[in-house]
Amino acid sequence: MSSTPPNPEALIGLGQVSGAQGLKGAVKVRADAEAATTDPEVFAALGEVWIGGRGYAVVQAGRHKNQVLLWLEGVDTRSRAEELAGLKVLGDRRRVPRLPPGEFYWVQGLGLPGVNAADGTLLGHLDHIISTPGHDVYAVRQGEREVLLPAVEEVIVEINLEAGVINVLPPEGLLEAYAD
């Protein structure tokens, strides 16, 4: 376990401990709307995660159903893993592996403005992402107004991290359904 936390601005959300798996202290991590990834290989590449203000070396990472399983140094019993249940799992963003062009981690998109590609109007900023079996849904918020956009190629035209914008072509009638 590490005793020196990284700079708080360098930490990104990876999910939340949902419980223990097995008797040897594996923890189950459930992705949430702030999660950077659900890929066990990313957790392994990070080498260390932060849970409850403490650093834990990642010994092994795998998958169980729709969750990530982590075996952490110093967590070797079911009861110790259960003590971590409900806590956020954080990682150092500087250690997250780069993705191929056109792909991004959820946390990179949060806060970006969603702009209507047809007329340039601001729809709001990406507040959170909802994972569904069919496709993700982007919740774009401007003040009290929230617009839910299906994350499909026909609607999400471009996510440009360098320019810091999400270009959107909402389906006909969608914005009117959210009108005040």
OpenMM code with the backbone's topology and positions (N, CA, C; nanometers):
from openmm import Vec3, app, unit

residues = "MET SER SER THR PRO PRO ASN PRO GLU ALA LEU ILE GLY LEU GLY GLN VAL SER GLY ALA GLN GLY LEU LYS GLY ALA VAL LYS VAL ARG ALA ASP ALA GLU ALA ALA THR THR ASP PRO GLU VAL PHE ALA ALA LEU GLY GLU VAL TRP ILE GLY GLY ARG GLY TYR ALA VAL VAL GLN ALA GLY ARG HIS LYS ASN GLN VAL LEU LEU TRP LEU GLU GLY VAL ASP THR ARG SER ARG ALA GLU GLU LEU ALA GLY LEU LYS VAL LEU GLY ASP ARG ARG ARG VAL PRO ARG LEU PRO PRO GLY GLU PHE TYR TRP VAL GLN GLY LEU GLY LEU PRO GLY VAL ASN ALA ALA ASP GLY THR LEU LEU GLY HIS LEU ASP HIS ILE ILE SER THR PRO GLY HIS ASP VAL TYR ALA VAL ARG GLN GLY GLU ARG GLU VAL LEU LEU PRO ALA VAL GLU GLU VAL ILE VAL GLU ILE ASN LEU GLU ALA GLY VAL ILE ASN VAL LEU PRO PRO GLU GLY LEU LEU GLU ALA TYR ALA ASP".split()
positions = [
    Vec3(0.0838, -0.1186, 0.0000),
    Vec3(0.0000, 0.0000, 0.0000),
    Vec3(0.0874, 0.1237, 0.0000),
    Vec3(0.0423, 0.2244, -0.0715),
    Vec3(0.1150, 0.3491, -0.0819),
    Vec3(0.0708, 0.4433, 0.0282),
    Vec3(0.1624, 0.5264, 0.0740),
    Vec3(0.1264, 0.6226, 0.1770),
    Vec3(0.1222, 0.7650, 0.1237),
    Vec3(0.1709, 0.7860, 0.0034),
    Vec3(0.1728, 0.9195, -0.0549),
    Vec3(0.0699, 0.9291, -0.1660),
    Vec3(-0.0405, 1.0002, -0.1393),
    Vec3(-0.1427, 1.0115, -0.2448),
    Vec3(-0.0967, 1.1053, -0.3552),
    Vec3(-0.1432, 1.0805, -0.4778),
    Vec3(-0.1128, 1.1747, -0.5857),
    Vec3(-0.1886, 1.3049, -0.5629),
    Vec3(-0.1551, 1.4042, -0.6384),
    Vec3(-0.2251, 1.5311, -0.6358),
    Vec3(-0.3745, 1.5030, -0.6574),
    Vec3(-0.4641, 1.5581, -0.5737),
    Vec3(-0.6078, 1.5291, -0.5885),
    Vec3(-0.6627, 1.5572, -0.7287),
    Vec3(-0.6070, 1.6576, -0.7989),
    Vec3(-0.6544, 1.6875, -0.9332),
    Vec3(-0.6190, 1.5761, -1.0312),
    Vec3(-0.5218, 1.4932, -0.9950),
    Vec3(-0.4805, 1.3843, -1.0839),
    Vec3(-0.5691, 1.2613, -1.0682),
    Vec3(-0.6538, 1.2571, -0.9653),
    Vec3(-0.7373, 1.1402, -0.9414),
    Vec3(-0.8649, 1.1450, -1.0239),
    Vec3(-0.8991, 1.0306, -1.0823),
    Vec3(-1.0230, 1.0174, -1.1579),
    Vec3(-1.1026, 0.9003, -1.1018),
    Vec3(-1.2336, 0.9086, -1.1159),
    Vec3(-1.3205, 0.8025, -1.0681),
    Vec3(-1.3142, 0.6801, -1.1573),
    Vec3(-1.3008, 0.5648, -1.0955),
    Vec3(-1.2991, 0.4383, -1.1683),
    Vec3(-1.4220, 0.3540, -1.1382),
    Vec3(-1.4989, 0.3932, -1.0382),
    Vec3(-1.6177, 0.3185, -1.0006),
    Vec3(-1.6341, 0.3164, -0.8508),
    Vec3(-1.7084, 0.2175, -0.8034),
    Vec3(-1.7384, 0.2048, -0.6616),
    Vec3(-1.7307, 0.0579, -0.6230),
    Vec3(-1.6756, 0.0297, -0.5052),
    Vec3(-1.6694, -0.1081, -0.4569),
    Vec3(-1.8108, -0.1519, -0.4222),
    Vec3(-1.8574, -0.2573, -0.4886),
    Vec3(-1.9940, -0.3048, -0.4643),
    Vec3(-1.9971, -0.4223, -0.3671),
    Vec3(-1.8805, -0.4790, -0.3356),
    Vec3(-1.8770, -0.5899, -0.2420),
    Vec3(-1.7553, -0.6770, -0.2625),
    Vec3(-1.7598, -0.7915, -0.1978),
    Vec3(-1.6495, -0.8876, -0.2043),
    Vec3(-1.6882, -1.0029, -0.2956),
    Vec3(-1.5858, -1.0696, -0.3483),
    Vec3(-1.6078, -1.1883, -0.4319),
    Vec3(-1.5147, -1.2972, -0.3795),
    Vec3(-1.5706, -1.4077, -0.3397),
    Vec3(-1.4891, -1.5183, -0.2909),
    Vec3(-1.4357, -1.4949, -0.1501),
    Vec3(-1.3458, -1.5831, -0.1084),
    Vec3(-1.2944, -1.5794, 0.0283),
    Vec3(-1.1577, -1.5141, 0.0412),
    Vec3(-1.0902, -1.4879, -0.0711),
    Vec3(-0.9515, -1.4404, -0.0650),
    Vec3(-0.9371, -1.2895, -0.0817),
    Vec3(-1.0459, -1.2141, -0.0657),
    Vec3(-1.0363, -1.0692, -0.0607),
    Vec3(-1.0531, -0.9944, -0.1902),
    Vec3(-1.1015, -1.0580, -0.2946),
    Vec3(-1.1256, -0.9846, -0.4194),
    Vec3(-1.2405, -0.8860, -0.3975),
    Vec3(-1.2254, -0.7651, -0.4535),
    Vec3(-1.3318, -0.6668, -0.4443),
    Vec3(-1.3951, -0.6493, -0.5821),
    Vec3(-1.5275, -0.6333, -0.5821),
    Vec3(-1.6002, -0.6078, -0.7060),
    Vec3(-1.6156, -0.4574, -0.7213),
    Vec3(-1.5827, -0.4065, -0.8406),
    Vec3(-1.5941, -0.2639, -0.8683),
    Vec3(-1.7001, -0.2456, -0.9763),
    Vec3(-1.8013, -0.1673, -0.9434),
    Vec3(-1.9104, -0.1370, -1.0356),
    Vec3(-1.8851, 0.0009, -1.0962),
    Vec3(-1.8963, 0.0089, -1.2261),
    Vec3(-1.8805, 0.1378, -1.2934),
    Vec3(-1.9974, 0.2275, -1.2577),
    Vec3(-1.9715, 0.3565, -1.2498),
    Vec3(-2.0782, 0.4531, -1.2322),
    Vec3(-2.0642, 0.5602, -1.3392),
    Vec3(-2.1449, 0.6616, -1.3332),
    Vec3(-2.1444, 0.7641, -1.4382),
    Vec3(-2.0134, 0.8403, -1.4466),
    Vec3(-1.9322, 0.8355, -1.3423),
    Vec3(-1.8055, 0.9068, -1.3429),
    Vec3(-1.6891, 0.8157, -1.3792),
    Vec3(-1.7171, 0.6879, -1.3995),
    Vec3(-1.6094, 0.5921, -1.4189),
    Vec3(-1.5280, 0.6209, -1.5445),
    Vec3(-1.3977, 0.6055, -1.5305),
    Vec3(-1.3093, 0.6241, -1.6451),
    Vec3(-1.3142, 0.5025, -1.7361),
    Vec3(-1.3337, 0.3835, -1.6781),
    Vec3(-1.3285, 0.2619, -1.7576),
    Vec3(-1.3866, 0.1441, -1.6814),
    Vec3(-1.4222, 0.0423, -1.7551),
    Vec3(-1.4619, -0.0849, -1.6950),
    Vec3(-1.3705, -0.1964, -1.7453),
    Vec3(-1.2560, -0.1602, -1.7990),
    Vec3(-1.1616, -0.2550, -1.8560),
    Vec3(-1.0606, -0.2996, -1.7503),
    Vec3(-1.0598, -0.4285, -1.7138),
    Vec3(-0.9649, -0.4765, -1.6129),
    Vec3(-0.8190, -0.4481, -1.6488),
    Vec3(-0.7878, -0.4456, -1.7778),
    Vec3(-0.6491, -0.4202, -1.8186),
    Vec3(-0.6045, -0.2804, -1.7801),
    Vec3(-0.6965, -0.1858, -1.7781),
    Vec3(-0.6614, -0.0496, -1.7370),
    Vec3(-0.6287, -0.0474, -1.5883),
    Vec3(-0.7072, -0.1175, -1.5081),
    Vec3(-0.6800, -0.1249, -1.3642),
    Vec3(-0.5417, -0.1863, -1.3403),
    Vec3(-0.5101, -0.2917, -1.4140),
    Vec3(-0.3796, -0.3556, -1.4004),
    Vec3(-0.2676, -0.2603, -1.4410),
    Vec3(-0.2891, -0.1855, -1.5501),
    Vec3(-0.1879, -0.0912, -1.5972),
    Vec3(-0.1663, 0.0234, -1.4983),
    Vec3(-0.2708, 0.0633, -1.4277),
    Vec3(-0.2564, 0.1690, -1.3279),
    Vec3(-0.1604, 0.1277, -1.2170),
    Vec3(-0.1666, 0.0003, -1.1801),
    Vec3(-0.0772, -0.0510, -1.0777),
    Vec3(-0.1191, -0.0186, -0.9360),
    Vec3(-0.2000, 0.0845, -0.9191),
    Vec3(-0.2425, 0.1268, -0.7861),
    Vec3(-0.3764, 0.1980, -0.7962),
    Vec3(-0.4620, 0.1751, -0.6978),
    Vec3(-0.5889, 0.2461, -0.6884),
    Vec3(-0.6008, 0.3050, -0.5485),
    Vec3(-0.6882, 0.4044, -0.5382),
    Vec3(-0.7119, 0.4705, -0.4098),
    Vec3(-0.8549, 0.4459, -0.3680),
    Vec3(-0.8711, 0.3915, -0.2472),
    Vec3(-1.0026, 0.3603, -0.1927),
    Vec3(-1.0055, 0.4113, -0.0495),
    Vec3(-1.1010, 0.4960, -0.0191),
    Vec3(-1.1119, 0.5484, 0.1167),
    Vec3(-0.9882, 0.6230, 0.1625),
    Vec3(-0.9211, 0.6907, 0.0714),
    Vec3(-0.8035, 0.7693, 0.1069),
    Vec3(-0.6747, 0.6903, 0.1195),
    Vec3(-0.6787, 0.5607, 0.0907),
    Vec3(-0.5586, 0.4765, 0.1002),
    Vec3(-0.5246, 0.4187, -0.0359),
    Vec3(-0.3981, 0.4085, -0.0625),
    Vec3(-0.3512, 0.3495, -0.1865),
    Vec3(-0.3333, 0.1997, -0.1717),
    Vec3(-0.3756, 0.1261, -0.2729),
    Vec3(-0.3620, -0.0198, -0.2761),
    Vec3(-0.2982, -0.0606, -0.4076),
    Vec3(-0.1933, -0.1396, -0.4004),
    Vec3(-0.1328, -0.1941, -0.5215),
    Vec3(-0.2273, -0.2973, -0.5811),
    Vec3(-0.2453, -0.2914, -0.7127),
    Vec3(-0.3303, -0.3874, -0.7823),
    Vec3(-0.2458, -0.5100, -0.8125),
    Vec3(-0.2805, -0.6220, -0.7500),
    Vec3(-0.2089, -0.7475, -0.7701),
    Vec3(-0.2583, -0.8151, -0.8980),
    Vec3(-0.3899, -0.8114, -0.9175),
    Vec3(-0.4511, -0.8746, -1.0337),
    Vec3(-0.5861, -0.8080, -1.0594),
    Vec3(-0.6264, -0.8059, -1.1855),
    Vec3(-0.7569, -0.7505, -1.2217),
    Vec3(-0.8231, -0.8442, -1.3212),
    Vec3(-0.9529, -0.8620, -1.3044),
    Vec3(-1.0286, -0.9483, -1.3948),
    Vec3(-1.1709, -0.8988, -1.4062),
    Vec3(-1.2558, -0.9807, -1.4621),
    Vec3(-1.3950, -0.9428, -1.4821),
    Vec3(-1.4847, -1.0502, -1.4227),
    Vec3(-1.5952, -1.0044, -1.3649),
    Vec3(-1.7001, -1.0934, -1.3160),
    Vec3(-1.8325, -1.0311, -1.3568),
    Vec3(-1.8995, -1.0946, -1.4520),
    Vec3(-2.0237, -1.0414, -1.5092),
    Vec3(-1.9956, -0.9014, -1.5621),
    Vec3(-2.0666, -0.8001, -1.5135),
    Vec3(-2.0468, -0.6645, -1.5663),
    Vec3(-1.9620, -0.5779, -1.4730),
    Vec3(-1.8849, -0.6410, -1.3863),
    Vec3(-1.8022, -0.5680, -1.2917),
    Vec3(-1.6553, -0.6079, -1.3046),
    Vec3(-1.5692, -0.5219, -1.2529),
    Vec3(-1.4263, -0.5513, -1.2497),
    Vec3(-1.3947, -0.6133, -1.1140),
    Vec3(-1.3138, -0.7186, -1.1152),
    Vec3(-1.2651, -0.7794, -0.9915),
    Vec3(-1.1218, -0.7342, -0.9697),
    Vec3(-1.0931, -0.6901, -0.8480),
    Vec3(-0.9574, -0.6494, -0.8137),
    Vec3(-0.9077, -0.7287, -0.6942),
    Vec3(-0.7852, -0.7769, -0.7070),
    Vec3(-0.7141, -0.8351, -0.5955),
    Vec3(-0.6103, -0.7316, -0.5569),
    Vec3(-0.6191, -0.6834, -0.4339),
    Vec3(-0.5362, -0.5728, -0.3880),
    Vec3(-0.4391, -0.6171, -0.2793),
    Vec3(-0.3195, -0.5617, -0.2836),
    Vec3(-0.2205, -0.5902, -0.1803),
    Vec3(-0.2760, -0.5452, -0.0450),
    Vec3(-0.2687, -0.6338, 0.0536),
    Vec3(-0.3173, -0.6019, 0.1870),
    Vec3(-0.4641, -0.6329, 0.2092),
    Vec3(-0.5338, -0.6744, 0.1052),
    Vec3(-0.6752, -0.7134, 0.1172),
    Vec3(-0.6804, -0.8610, 0.0790),
    Vec3(-0.6697, -0.9476, 0.1812),
    Vec3(-0.6583, -1.0901, 0.1519),
    Vec3(-0.7645, -1.1757, 0.2200),
    Vec3(-0.8673, -1.1102, 0.2749),
    Vec3(-0.9793, -1.1849, 0.3326),
    Vec3(-1.1098, -1.1228, 0.2848),
    Vec3(-1.2138, -1.2017, 0.2874),
    Vec3(-1.3452, -1.1518, 0.2468),
    Vec3(-1.3890, -1.0364, 0.3366),
    Vec3(-1.3658, -1.0495, 0.4671),
    Vec3(-1.4097, -0.9440, 0.5582),
    Vec3(-1.3373, -0.8122, 0.5305),
    Vec3(-1.2099, -0.8180, 0.4962),
    Vec3(-1.1344, -0.6961, 0.4637),
    Vec3(-1.1899, -0.6332, 0.3345),
    Vec3(-1.2235, -0.7160, 0.2369),
    Vec3(-1.2823, -0.6650, 0.1129),
    Vec3(-1.4186, -0.6037, 0.1400),
    Vec3(-1.4980, -0.6659, 0.2267),
    Vec3(-1.6309, -0.6142, 0.2579),
    Vec3(-1.6246, -0.4786, 0.3268),
    Vec3(-1.5169, -0.4504, 0.3996),
    Vec3(-1.4992, -0.3212, 0.4656),
    Vec3(-1.4897, -0.2064, 0.3640),
    Vec3(-1.4523, -0.2379, 0.2417),
    Vec3(-1.4356, -0.1360, 0.1380),
    Vec3(-1.5647, -0.1105, 0.0596),
    Vec3(-1.6664, -0.1929, 0.0838),
    Vec3(-1.7924, -0.1808, 0.0093),
    Vec3(-1.8511, -0.0406, 0.0231),
    Vec3(-1.8963, 0.0136, -0.0904),
    Vec3(-1.9589, 0.1447, -0.0935),
    Vec3(-1.8627, 0.2593, -0.1181),
    Vec3(-1.7322, 0.2327, -0.1109),
    Vec3(-1.6338, 0.3396, -0.1291),
    Vec3(-1.5976, 0.3581, -0.2762),
    Vec3(-1.5667, 0.4818, -0.3115),
    Vec3(-1.5233, 0.5151, -0.4475),
    Vec3(-1.3835, 0.4587, -0.4721),
    Vec3(-1.3603, 0.4177, -0.5961),
    Vec3(-1.2290, 0.3706, -0.6398),
    Vec3(-1.1736, 0.4777, -0.7336),
    Vec3(-1.0548, 0.5273, -0.7009),
    Vec3(-0.9918, 0.6334, -0.7780),
    Vec3(-0.8585, 0.5855, -0.8334),
    Vec3(-0.8166, 0.6472, -0.9425),
    Vec3(-0.6874, 0.6160, -1.0026),
    Vec3(-0.6191, 0.7426, -1.0491),
    Vec3(-0.4901, 0.7343, -1.0706),
    Vec3(-0.4112, 0.8475, -1.1161),
    Vec3(-0.4272, 0.8617, -1.2671),
    Vec3(-0.4914, 0.9705, -1.3115),
    Vec3(-0.5190, 0.9907, -1.4541),
    Vec3(-0.3921, 0.9895, -1.5382),
    Vec3(-0.2784, 1.0233, -1.4802),
    Vec3(-0.1526, 1.0271, -1.5555),
    Vec3(-0.1040, 0.8866, -1.5910),
    Vec3(-0.1583, 0.7843, -1.5242),
    Vec3(-0.1169, 0.6468, -1.5497),
    Vec3(-0.2147, 0.5695, -1.6376),
    Vec3(-0.3257, 0.6318, -1.6734),
    Vec3(-0.4270, 0.5646, -1.7564),
    Vec3(-0.3721, 0.5510, -1.8981),
    Vec3(-0.3748, 0.4310, -1.9533),
    Vec3(-0.3235, 0.4110, -2.0898),
    Vec3(-0.4021, 0.4924, -2.1922),
    Vec3(-0.3326, 0.5380, -2.2949),
    Vec3(-0.3978, 0.6110, -2.4042),
    Vec3(-0.4857, 0.5155, -2.4836),
    Vec3(-0.5927, 0.5716, -2.5372),
    Vec3(-0.6855, 0.4942, -2.6200),
    Vec3(-0.6602, 0.5242, -2.7676),
    Vec3(-0.7061, 0.4353, -2.8548),
    Vec3(-0.6950, 0.4624, -2.9986),
    Vec3(-0.7753, 0.5868, -3.0365),
    Vec3(-0.7410, 0.6496, -3.1484),
    Vec3(-0.8170, 0.7666, -3.1933),
    Vec3(-0.9658, 0.7358, -3.2033),
    Vec3(-1.0467, 0.8314, -3.1624),
    Vec3(-1.1916, 0.8145, -3.1681),
    Vec3(-1.2515, 0.7533, -3.0430),
    Vec3(-1.1691, 0.7062, -2.9508),
    Vec3(-1.2192, 0.6491, -2.8262),
    Vec3(-1.1788, 0.7395, -2.7108),
    Vec3(-1.2582, 0.7357, -2.6042),
    Vec3(-1.2262, 0.8167, -2.4876),
    Vec3(-1.2817, 0.7502, -2.3623),
    Vec3(-1.2255, 0.7886, -2.2492),
    Vec3(-1.2779, 0.7440, -2.1208),
    Vec3(-1.3913, 0.8389, -2.0826),
    Vec3(-1.4927, 0.7866, -2.0161),
    Vec3(-1.6074, 0.8676, -1.9772),
    Vec3(-1.5646, 0.9962, -1.9095),
    Vec3(-1.4722, 0.9858, -1.8164),
    Vec3(-1.4317, 1.1024, -1.7379),
    Vec3(-1.3758, 1.2139, -1.8265),
    Vec3(-1.3201, 1.1789, -1.9421),
    Vec3(-1.2673, 1.2803, -2.0332),
    Vec3(-1.3789, 1.3606, -2.0990),
    Vec3(-1.4951, 1.3012, -2.1132),
    Vec3(-1.6063, 1.3688, -2.1786),
    Vec3(-1.6924, 1.4508, -2.0844),
    Vec3(-1.6896, 1.4159, -1.9557),
    Vec3(-1.7743, 1.4870, -1.8596),
    Vec3(-1.7382, 1.6354, -1.8563),
    Vec3(-1.8401, 1.7189, -1.8621),
    Vec3(-1.8205, 1.8631, -1.8593),
    Vec3(-1.8067, 1.9276, -1.9957),
    Vec3(-1.7835, 1.8475, -2.1005),
    Vec3(-1.7698, 1.9061, -2.2338),
    Vec3(-1.9032, 1.9619, -2.2820),
    Vec3(-1.8992, 2.0725, -2.3567),
    Vec3(-2.0242, 2.1266, -2.4112),
    Vec3(-2.0769, 2.0398, -2.5250),
    Vec3(-2.2071, 2.0203, -2.5255),
    Vec3(-2.2750, 1.9530, -2.6355),
    Vec3(-2.3346, 2.0587, -2.7264),
    Vec3(-2.2887, 2.0638, -2.8501),
    Vec3(-2.3294, 2.1678, -2.9442),
    Vec3(-2.4071, 2.1054, -3.0597),
    Vec3(-2.5198, 2.1671, -3.0942),
    Vec3(-2.5992, 2.1212, -3.2070),
    Vec3(-2.5192, 2.1480, -3.3347),
    Vec3(-2.4791, 2.0424, -3.4029),
    Vec3(-2.3958, 2.0554, -3.5231),
    Vec3(-2.4695, 2.1254, -3.6364),
    Vec3(-2.6018, 2.1257, -3.6336),
    Vec3(-2.6800, 2.1876, -3.7404),
    Vec3(-2.6789, 2.3401, -3.7329),
    Vec3(-2.6850, 2.3939, -3.6099),
    Vec3(-2.6936, 2.5404, -3.5987),
    Vec3(-2.5970, 2.6017, -3.4983),
    Vec3(-2.5159, 2.5199, -3.4316),
    Vec3(-2.4150, 2.5722, -3.3401),
    Vec3(-2.4652, 2.6120, -3.2028),
    Vec3(-2.5918, 2.5846, -3.1719),
    Vec3(-2.6440, 2.6223, -3.0402),
    Vec3(-2.5944, 2.5250, -2.9332),
    Vec3(-2.5698, 2.5814, -2.8160),
    Vec3(-2.5259, 2.5016, -2.7019),
    Vec3(-2.6457, 2.4299, -2.6414),
    Vec3(-2.6381, 2.2977, -2.6333),
    Vec3(-2.7450, 2.2189, -2.5719),
    Vec3(-2.7235, 2.2058, -2.4217),
    Vec3(-2.5994, 2.2188, -2.3788),
    Vec3(-2.5623, 2.2029, -2.2392),
    Vec3(-2.4278, 2.1346, -2.2306),
    Vec3(-2.3927, 2.0913, -2.1115),
    Vec3(-2.2653, 2.0226, -2.0887),
    Vec3(-2.2921, 1.8787, -2.0449),
    Vec3(-2.2048, 1.7886, -2.0866),
    Vec3(-2.2214, 1.6472, -2.0524),
    Vec3(-2.2102, 1.6313, -1.9016),
    Vec3(-2.3224, 1.5978, -1.8388),
    Vec3(-2.3312, 1.5877, -1.6937),
    Vec3(-2.2980, 1.4475, -1.6444),
    Vec3(-2.3537, 1.3482, -1.7108),
    Vec3(-2.3251, 1.2089, -1.6764),
    Vec3(-2.3617, 1.1193, -1.7935),
    Vec3(-2.3152, 0.9960, -1.7844),
    Vec3(-2.3384, 0.8977, -1.8899),
    Vec3(-2.4102, 0.7791, -1.8286),
    Vec3(-2.5148, 0.7367, -1.8946),
    Vec3(-2.5933, 0.6224, -1.8483),
    Vec3(-2.5600, 0.5041, -1.9385),
    Vec3(-2.5140, 0.3966, -1.8777),
    Vec3(-2.4817, 0.2762, -1.9532),
    Vec3(-2.6071, 0.1903, -1.9637),
    Vec3(-2.6429, 0.1535, -2.0867),
    Vec3(-2.7567, 0.0649, -2.1087),
    Vec3(-2.7092, -0.0523, -2.1950),
    Vec3(-2.7823, -0.1617, -2.1987),
    Vec3(-2.7396, -0.2757, -2.2806),
    Vec3(-2.7263, -0.2437, -2.4291),
    Vec3(-2.8108, -0.1544, -2.4809),
    Vec3(-2.8078, -0.1231, -2.6241),
    Vec3(-2.6986, -0.0254, -2.6611),
    Vec3(-2.6883, 0.0835, -2.5870),
    Vec3(-2.5896, 0.1886, -2.6116),
    Vec3(-2.5915, 0.2824, -2.4922),
    Vec3(-2.4859, 0.3607, -2.4782),
    Vec3(-2.4825, 0.4598, -2.3717),
    Vec3(-2.5798, 0.5727, -2.4042),
    Vec3(-2.6167, 0.6462, -2.3005),
    Vec3(-2.7010, 0.7641, -2.3152),
    Vec3(-2.6286, 0.8794, -2.2480),
    Vec3(-2.6129, 0.9905, -2.3208),
    Vec3(-2.5450, 1.1081, -2.2679),
    Vec3(-2.6488, 1.2039, -2.2109),
    Vec3(-2.6334, 1.2391, -2.0843),
    Vec3(-2.7201, 1.3368, -2.0192),
    Vec3(-2.6512, 1.4727, -2.0265),
    Vec3(-2.7060, 1.5597, -2.1097),
    Vec3(-2.6508, 1.6940, -2.1306),
    Vec3(-2.7384, 1.7910, -2.0520),
    Vec3(-2.6762, 1.8688, -1.9662),
    Vec3(-2.7512, 1.9572, -1.8775),
    Vec3(-2.7126, 2.1030, -1.8999),
    Vec3(-2.8163, 2.1871, -1.9009),
    Vec3(-2.7973, 2.3316, -1.9031),
    Vec3(-2.8952, 2.3879, -1.8017),
    Vec3(-2.8431, 2.4308, -1.6877),
    Vec3(-2.9282, 2.4763, -1.5779),
    Vec3(-3.0112, 2.3596, -1.5274),
    Vec3(-3.1421, 2.3790, -1.5223),
    Vec3(-3.2330, 2.2735, -1.4761),
    Vec3(-3.2737, 2.1782, -1.5876),
    Vec3(-3.2468, 2.2150, -1.7110),
    Vec3(-3.2870, 2.1344, -1.8270),
    Vec3(-3.1843, 2.0258, -1.8547),
    Vec3(-3.2345, 1.9037, -1.8669),
    Vec3(-3.1499, 1.7902, -1.9003),
    Vec3(-3.2038, 1.7250, -2.0265),
    Vec3(-3.1145, 1.7031, -2.1232),
    Vec3(-3.1512, 1.6371, -2.2475),
    Vec3(-3.0770, 1.5044, -2.2526),
    Vec3(-3.1491, 1.3971, -2.2780),
    Vec3(-3.0885, 1.2648, -2.2901),
    Vec3(-3.0667, 1.2328, -2.4373),
    Vec3(-2.9420, 1.2071, -2.4722),
    Vec3(-2.9050, 1.1814, -2.6118),
    Vec3(-2.8515, 1.0398, -2.6267),
    Vec3(-2.9081, 0.9621, -2.7181),
    Vec3(-2.8523, 0.8280, -2.7413),
    Vec3(-2.7118, 0.8413, -2.8009),
    Vec3(-2.6189, 0.7679, -2.7456),
    Vec3(-2.4798, 0.7742, -2.7927),
    Vec3(-2.4611, 0.6794, -2.9101),
    Vec3(-2.5184, 0.7186, -3.0221),
    Vec3(-2.5061, 0.6439, -3.1473),
    Vec3(-2.4506, 0.7391, -3.2527),
    Vec3(-2.3901, 0.6850, -3.3558),
    Vec3(-2.3224, 0.7658, -3.4580),
    Vec3(-2.4130, 0.8695, -3.5225),
    Vec3(-2.5405, 0.8383, -3.5388),
    Vec3(-2.6324, 0.9310, -3.6036),
    Vec3(-2.6601, 1.0545, -3.5177),
    Vec3(-2.6415, 1.0432, -3.3869),
    Vec3(-2.6714, 1.1535, -3.2951),
    Vec3(-2.5434, 1.2210, -3.2458),
    Vec3(-2.4498, 1.1426, -3.1988),
    Vec3(-2.3221, 1.1973, -3.1522),
    Vec3(-2.2281, 1.1958, -3.2724),
    Vec3(-2.2204, 1.3090, -3.3390),
    Vec3(-2.1455, 1.3197, -3.4637),
    Vec3(-1.9954, 1.3132, -3.4388),
    Vec3(-1.9497, 1.3833, -3.3344),
    Vec3(-1.8058, 1.3895, -3.3075),
    Vec3(-1.7830, 1.4249, -3.1612),
    Vec3(-1.6855, 1.3575, -3.1028),
    Vec3(-1.6357, 1.3949, -2.9708),
    Vec3(-1.4921, 1.4394, -2.9937),
    Vec3(-1.4712, 1.5696, -2.9845),
    Vec3(-1.3400, 1.6260, -3.0127),
    Vec3(-1.2773, 1.6705, -2.8811),
    Vec3(-1.1937, 1.5830, -2.8247),
    Vec3(-1.1322, 1.6142, -2.6961),
    Vec3(-1.0347, 1.7306, -2.7074),
    Vec3(-0.9643, 1.7410, -2.8205),
    Vec3(-0.8682, 1.8497, -2.8374),
    Vec3(-0.9387, 1.9850, -2.8386),
    Vec3(-1.0513, 1.9938, -2.9090),
    Vec3(-1.1272, 2.1189, -2.9154),
    Vec3(-1.2189, 2.1342, -2.7940),
    Vec3(-1.2390, 2.0251, -2.7195),
    Vec3(-1.3238, 2.0290, -2.6016),
    Vec3(-1.4707, 2.0482, -2.6331),
    Vec3(-1.5226, 1.9690, -2.7295),
    Vec3(-1.6620, 1.9835, -2.7694),
    Vec3(-1.7194, 1.8498, -2.8157),
    Vec3(-1.8498, 1.8347, -2.7956),
    Vec3(-1.9241, 1.7207, -2.8488),
    Vec3(-2.0236, 1.7764, -2.9495),
    Vec3(-2.0095, 1.7371, -3.0751),
    Vec3(-2.1013, 1.7817, -3.1804),
    Vec3(-2.2139, 1.6806, -3.1927),
    Vec3(-2.3364, 1.7327, -3.1903),
    Vec3(-2.4556, 1.6497, -3.1798),
    Vec3(-2.5547, 1.6854, -3.2895),
    Vec3(-2.6201, 1.5841, -3.3454),
    Vec3(-2.7348, 1.6045, -3.4351),
    Vec3(-2.8555, 1.5349, -3.3710),
    Vec3(-2.9310, 1.6097, -3.2887),
    Vec3(-3.0452, 1.5472, -3.2206),
    Vec3(-3.1491, 1.4992, -3.3210),
    Vec3(-3.2111, 1.3847, -3.2954),
    Vec3(-3.3185, 1.3377, -3.3842),
    Vec3(-3.4326, 1.4392, -3.3875),
    Vec3(-3.5028, 1.4430, -3.4991),
    Vec3(-3.6147, 1.5351, -3.5156),
    Vec3(-3.7151, 1.5171, -3.4012),
    Vec3(-3.7519, 1.6274, -3.3409),
    Vec3(-3.8517, 1.6255, -3.2326),
    Vec3(-3.7934, 1.6060, -3.0938),
    Vec3(-3.6689, 1.5644, -3.0827),
    Vec3(-3.6119, 1.5362, -2.9507),
    Vec3(-3.6039, 1.6618, -2.8651),
    Vec3(-3.5470, 1.7674, -2.9193),
    Vec3(-3.5320, 1.8908, -2.8401),
    Vec3(-3.6670, 1.9511, -2.8036),
    Vec3(-3.7635, 1.9371, -2.8915),
    Vec3(-3.8956, 1.9884, -2.8632),
    Vec3(-3.9592, 1.9134, -2.7462),
    Vec3(-3.9267, 1.7861, -2.7333),
    Vec3(-3.9802, 1.7057, -2.6220),
    Vec3(-3.9277, 1.7554, -2.4876),
    Vec3(-3.8111, 1.8214, -2.4896),
    Vec3(-3.7516, 1.8738, -2.3673),
    Vec3(-3.7784, 2.0224, -2.3468),
    Vec3(-3.8546, 2.0849, -2.4369),
    Vec3(-3.8831, 2.2286, -2.4259),
    Vec3(-3.9591, 2.2557, -2.2986),
    Vec3(-3.9318, 2.3721, -2.2422),
    Vec3(-3.9985, 2.4111, -2.1162),
    Vec3(-4.1444, 2.4353, -2.1342),
] * unit.nanometer
topology = app.Topology()
chain = topology.addChain("A")
for resn in residues:
    res = topology.addResidue(resn, chain)
    for name in ("N", "CA", "C"):
        topology.addAtom(name, app.Element.getBySymbol(name[0]), res)
